[in-house]
Amino acid sequence: MTGTVTVTIQLFAIYRELLGQSEMTARIDADQSVADLFGQILGQRTTPKLREATLFAVNEEYVPADTPLKDGDRVAFIPPVSGG
């Protein structure tokens, strides 16, 4: 598939703090996965351990990192949560 798609990204906890917003829109290549998008948006700002522990959701359902994205998808990056 070629072209681009537009997705909405929801950011929680540390990711919201790192980017200073809770939601953003991105235009990406149509063949990109959730993990590709995460790498573009937050890859340089996180540690490998944090990246490995992040969960992904598309349209409010947890999905594997290699899930391809479609136009209009709502993507959530969910970092690990510590209790205390």
C-alpha positions, 0 to 999 in steps of 0.5 A: 500500500502506498500513500499516507494516513492520518492518525490521532495519538493519545499520550499518557503519563510520562509520554504526555510529560515528554511531549507536553500534550495529551493528544496529537495528530500525525500523518504517516506512510500507509505501511507503518505499524504502531511501533514505527509510529512510536519510534518516530514520535518518542524513540529518541526520548525514551530508554530501551527498557521503557520502549520494551514495556510500553503497551499499544492500543488502536481504537481502544483495543490492545494490539501487538507492536507490528499492527499496521495503521489505517486512516482515522485510527486512534492510537494510544501509547501506554507506558508502564505504571508503577504503584506506591 
